[in-house]
Structures are given as structure tokens and as C-alpha cells.
């Protein structure tokens, strides 16, 4: 779950990112949307539905997200997917 907080900025207020918590277990991320516990690593997990409509004069979009820590992704979500119709993830790797 993405938590927002209201802050005063030059005599006005606006919502800014506060913290990210897992929608399953409540764990808090260490680095904004990065769940890694060390700075050189990056672990990001989000389950998201994007819905868009485009028209000649404009459009609109809606994003629905669940924020899930890597531990819950591996031990709960992946297990759930694999128990239904023996689904397997698509895994991509890269080296730089």
C-alpha cells in the first residue's frame, strides 16, 4: 500500500510519498518503492491493472495496484498462481 502524507511547501500543501507497505503482510519498504535492504540492489514488485481509453480529443486511464513485498510475492502469490492450473512465471534476465 502506498502511503501519502500532506506537507506544507511554500505556503501550500500537497500530497507526497511517505512510505510503502506490503498489502499482504504490512512490511515496510526501505527505499521508496524498492524493497531491497541494501542500496546497490533493487527489488520492486507490483501487481497492476492498467485500463486506458483513447479518443481523438483525449483519453483517460486508471491504474489499480497491489504492493507486495518480495517475500509475499514468492511465498504467497507465486504459490497461489502455481497451485491454479500449474501456472509458471515468465522470467527474464539481463546482464550489463
C-alpha positions as protocol buffer text, in pm:
chain_id: "A"
residue {
  index: 1
  type: UNK
  ca { x: 0 y: 0 z: 0 }
}
residue {
  index: 2
  type: UNK
  ca { x: 139 y: 338 z: -94 }
}
residue {
  index: 3
  type: UNK
  ca { x: 106 y: 581 z: 197 }
}
residue {
  index: 4
  type: UNK
  ca { x: 91 y: 953 z: 128 }
}
residue {
  index: 5
  type: UNK
  ca { x: 127 y: 1243 z: 369 }
}
residue {
  index: 6
  type: UNK
  ca { x: 30 y: 1607 z: 339 }
}
residue {
  index: 7
  type: UNK
  ca { x: 316 y: 1856 z: 376 }
}
residue {
  index: 8
  type: UNK
  ca { x: 339 y: 2236 z: 370 }
}
residue {
  index: 9
  type: UNK
  ca { x: 550 y: 2359 z: 78 }
}
residue {
  index: 10
  type: UNK
  ca { x: 596 y: 2735 z: 36 }
}
residue {
  index: 11
  type: UNK
  ca { x: 259 y: 2822 z: 186 }
}
residue {
  index: 12
  type: UNK
  ca { x: 65 y: 2544 z: 16 }
}
residue {
  index: 13
  type: UNK
  ca { x: 15 y: 2178 z: 88 }
}
residue {
  index: 14
  type: UNK
  ca { x: 44 y: 1879 z: -139 }
}
residue {
  index: 15
  type: UNK
  ca { x: 49 y: 1502 z: -110 }
}
residue {
  index: 16
  type: UNK
  ca { x: 394 y: 1345 z: -131 }
}
residue {
  index: 17
  type: UNK
  ca { x: 520 y: 987 z: -99 }
}
residue {
  index: 18
  type: UNK
  ca { x: 557 y: 883 z: 265 }
}
residue {
  index: 19
  type: UNK
  ca { x: 621 y: 508 z: 270 }
}
residue {
  index: 20
  type: UNK
  ca { x: 530 y: 181 z: 101 }
}
residue {
  index: 21
  type: UNK
  ca { x: 386 y: -116 z: 287 }
}
residue {
  index: 22
  type: UNK
  ca { x: 304 y: -467 z: 171 }
}
residue {
  index: 23
  type: UNK
  ca { x: -70 y: -516 z: 118 }
}
residue {
  index: 24
  type: UNK
  ca { x: -35 y: -877 z: 236 }
}
residue {
  index: 25
  type: UNK
  ca { x: 186 y: -870 z: 549 }
}
residue {
  index: 26
  type: UNK
  ca { x: 230 y: -497 z: 621 }
}
residue {
  index: 27
  type: UNK
  ca { x: 611 y: -498 z: 587 }
}
residue {
  index: 28
  type: UNK
  ca { x: 759 y: -156 z: 508 }
}
residue {
  index: 29
  type: UNK
  ca { x: 1000 y: -95 z: 221 }
}
residue {
  index: 30
  type: UNK
  ca { x: 1340 y: 54 z: 291 }
}
residue {
  index: 31
  type: UNK
  ca { x: 1379 y: 274 z: -20 }
}
residue {
  index: 32
  type: UNK
  ca { x: 1055 y: 420 z: -155 }
}
residue {
  index: 33
  type: UNK
  ca { x: 926 y: 153 z: -396 }
}
residue {
  index: 34
  type: UNK
  ca { x: 1244 y: -55 z: -371 }
}
residue {
  index: 35
  type: UNK
  ca { x: 1207 y: -344 z: -124 }
}
residue {
  index: 36
  type: UNK
  ca { x: 1582 y: -419 z: -111 }
}
residue {
  index: 37
  type: UNK
  ca { x: 1759 y: -382 z: 223 }
}
residue {
  index: 38
  type: UNK
  ca { x: 2087 y: -267 z: 66 }
}
residue {
  index: 39
  type: UNK
  ca { x: 2141 y: 32 z: -162 }
}
residue {
  index: 40
  type: UNK
  ca { x: 2308 y: -132 z: -466 }
}
residue {
  index: 41
  type: UNK
  ca { x: 2022 y: -383 z: -501 }
}
residue {
  index: 42
  type: UNK
  ca { x: 1680 y: -321 z: -647 }
}
residue {
  index: 43
  type: UNK
  ca { x: 1373 y: -533 z: -573 }
}
residue {
  index: 44
  type: UNK
  ca { x: 1042 y: -398 z: -698 }
}
residue {
  index: 45
  type: UNK
  ca { x: 714 y: -591 z: -702 }
}
residue {
  index: 46
  type: UNK
  ca { x: 373 y: -461 z: -806 }
}
residue {
  index: 47
  type: UNK
  ca { x: 63 y: -629 z: -932 }
}
residue {
  index: 48
  type: UNK
  ca { x: -109 y: -372 z: -1153 }
}
residue {
  index: 49
  type: UNK
  ca { x: -407 y: -342 z: -1384 }
}
residue {
  index: 50
  type: UNK
  ca { x: -386 y: -60 z: -1644 }
}
residue {
  index: 51
  type: UNK
  ca { x: -711 y: 45 z: -1811 }
}
residue {
  index: 52
  type: UNK
  ca { x: -697 y: 307 z: -2086 }
}
residue {
  index: 53
  type: UNK
  ca { x: -940 y: 468 z: -2327 }
}
residue {
  index: 54
  type: UNK
  ca { x: -815 y: 683 z: -2615 }
}
residue {
  index: 55
  type: UNK
  ca { x: -1029 y: 914 z: -2823 }
}
residue {
  index: 56
  type: UNK
  ca { x: -933 y: 1168 z: -3092 }
}
residue {
  index: 57
  type: UNK
  ca { x: -971 y: 1456 z: -2843 }
}
residue {
  index: 58
  type: UNK
  ca { x: -809 y: 1291 z: -2539 }
}
residue {
  index: 59
  type: UNK
  ca { x: -841 y: 993 z: -2316 }
}
residue {
  index: 60
  type: UNK
  ca { x: -826 y: 859 z: -1966 }
}
residue {
  index: 61
  type: UNK
  ca { x: -651 y: 586 z: -1773 }
}
residue {
  index: 62
  type: UNK
  ca { x: -696 y: 408 z: -1444 }
}
residue {
  index: 63
  type: UNK
  ca { x: -427 y: 211 z: -1264 }
}
residue {
  index: 64
  type: UNK
  ca { x: -517 y: -33 z: -986 }
}
residue {
  index: 65
  type: UNK
  ca { x: -218 y: -160 z: -786 }
}
residue {
  index: 66
  type: UNK
  ca { x: -139 y: -402 z: -507 }
}
residue {
  index: 67
  type: UNK
  ca { x: 204 y: -356 z: -349 }
}
residue {
  index: 68
  type: UNK
  ca { x: 356 y: -686 z: -242 }
}
residue {
  index: 69
  type: UNK
  ca { x: 694 y: -737 z: -76 }
}
residue {
  index: 70
  type: UNK
  ca { x: 928 y: -989 z: -242 }
}
residue {
  index: 71
  type: UNK
  ca { x: 878 y: -1238 z: 40 }
}
residue {
  index: 72
  type: UNK
  ca { x: 497 y: -1243 z: 0 }
}
residue {
  index: 73
  type: UNK
  ca { x: 539 y: -1247 z: -379 }
}
residue {
  index: 74
  type: UNK
  ca { x: 749 y: -1565 z: -355 }
}
residue {
  index: 75
  type: UNK
  ca { x: 578 y: -1744 z: -66 }
}
residue {
  index: 76
  type: UNK
  ca { x: 214 y: -1645 z: -121 }
}
residue {
  index: 77
  type: UNK
  ca { x: 135 y: -1501 z: -465 }
}
residue {
  index: 78
  type: UNK
  ca { x: 361 y: -1733 z: -666 }
}
residue {
  index: 79
  type: UNK
  ca { x: 239 y: -2033 z: -469 }
}
residue {
  index: 80
  type: UNK
  ca { x: -123 y: -1931 z: -536 }
}
residue {
  index: 81
  type: UNK
  ca { x: -61 y: -1890 z: -911 }
}
residue {
  index: 82
  type: UNK
  ca { x: 126 y: -2221 z: -937 }
}
residue {
  index: 83
  type: UNK
  ca { x: -149 y: -2406 z: -746 }
}
residue {
  index: 84
  type: UNK
  ca { x: -407 y: -2292 z: -1003 }
}
residue {
  index: 85
  type: UNK
  ca { x: -363 y: -2467 z: -1338 }
}
residue {
  index: 86
  type: UNK
  ca { x: 10 y: -2517 z: -1270 }
}
residue {
  index: 87
  type: UNK
  ca { x: 89 y: -2163 z: -1388 }
}
residue {
  index: 88
  type: UNK
  ca { x: 456 y: -2071 z: -1422 }
}
residue {
  index: 89
  type: UNK
  ca { x: 603 y: -1721 z: -1430 }
}
residue {
  index: 90
  type: UNK
  ca { x: 778 y: -1564 z: -1725 }
}
residue {
  index: 91
  type: UNK
  ca { x: 1133 y: -1496 z: -1608 }
}
residue {
  index: 92
  type: UNK
  ca { x: 1361 y: -1256 z: -1796 }
}
residue {
  index: 93
  type: UNK
  ca { x: 1725 y: -1190 z: -1709 }
}
residue {
  index: 94
  type: UNK
  ca { x: 1973 y: -928 z: -1823 }
}
residue {
  index: 95
  type: UNK
  ca { x: 2339 y: -852 z: -1766 }
}
residue {
  index: 96
  type: UNK
  ca { x: 2504 y: -512 z: -1802 }
}
